[in-house]
Amino acid sequence: MKAQLEAARQAAGEAIGVFYDPRQNAEHAADLQRSHRLREEMASLMQRVEAWGRAASGADEHDRSAAEASRKNRGRLRTEPMLASGRSYA
């Protein structure tokens, strides 16, 4: 759509500011508004993807930290002597 609008602008010899203003370009106003909506939707989707990626990355880091803590705890439980109460001497 962007390429079609730009081709129409160049063919008409219009200035960018005039052509891409839907209030001044009634002939292409619907296409211009649709183009703006699509651009906004694309930006919104990209923000969602970035947030999803950050959340997934954080969850992966949390999982790695939990796994590392679990490995350390398992090793500690095997090597430290335990009291009858289940507590270690350390």
N, C-alpha and C positions, 0 to 999 in steps of 0.2 A: 504494500500500500504506500509506504514511504517513497519508494522509487516512482510509483505512478504519480503521486502528488508532485514530486520534484520535477518530473518530466512535464507535467501540466504547467507548473510555475515557470519553467524555462521557456516553454512554448508561448506562454502568454507574455513573457518579458516582465513579469511582476517582481517587485522587491519582496524579499523574504518576509519582512514584517507585515506587509500588506497581504500577501497571498496566504500566509499561515494564520491570519486572524479571521476566525469564522464569522465575526461580525462584519468584516469588510469584504468577505468573499462568499457571497450567498451561493454561488454555483457549486462550490466544493465544501460548504459548511458541514454537511453530514459526514463526509469522509474525514474532514479535519477533526471533528469531534470524536469520531470513532478511533482515529489514530491516537488522539490524546488519551482516551479511555484505555486503549490497548497498552500504551506506554505506562500508564499508571498501574494497570493490572500486572504488567511484567515486573515493575519495580516492587510491587507488593509481594508477588510470588518469590522474587529473589530475596527479599527480607525474610520471608518465611523459611526458605531453604537455608539461609545463613543461620537463622535461629535454631533450626532443626539440626544443622551440622554442629553448632556449638553445644547443643544439648547432648547430642550423640557422643561428641568428643568428651564432654564432661562425664557422661555415664561410663564411657570406656575407661577413663582415668580413675573413676571411682572403683570400677570393677578390678582394675589392676592393683590399686592400693589395697582393696579388701583381700584380694588373693595373696598379695605379698604379706599382709598382716597375718593372714591365716597360716601361711607357710612358716612364718617366724614363730607363731604361737605353738604350732605343732612341734616344731623343733625344740622349743623351750620346755614343753611338757614332757618330752621324752628324756631330756638330759638333766633336768633339775629333780632332786629328790623331793618326795611329797610327804607331808604329814598325814596322819590318819583322817584329818578333817578335809583333806583334798587341797590344802594350801601348800605352796612350796616354802622351803626354808628361806629363800631369797626375798 
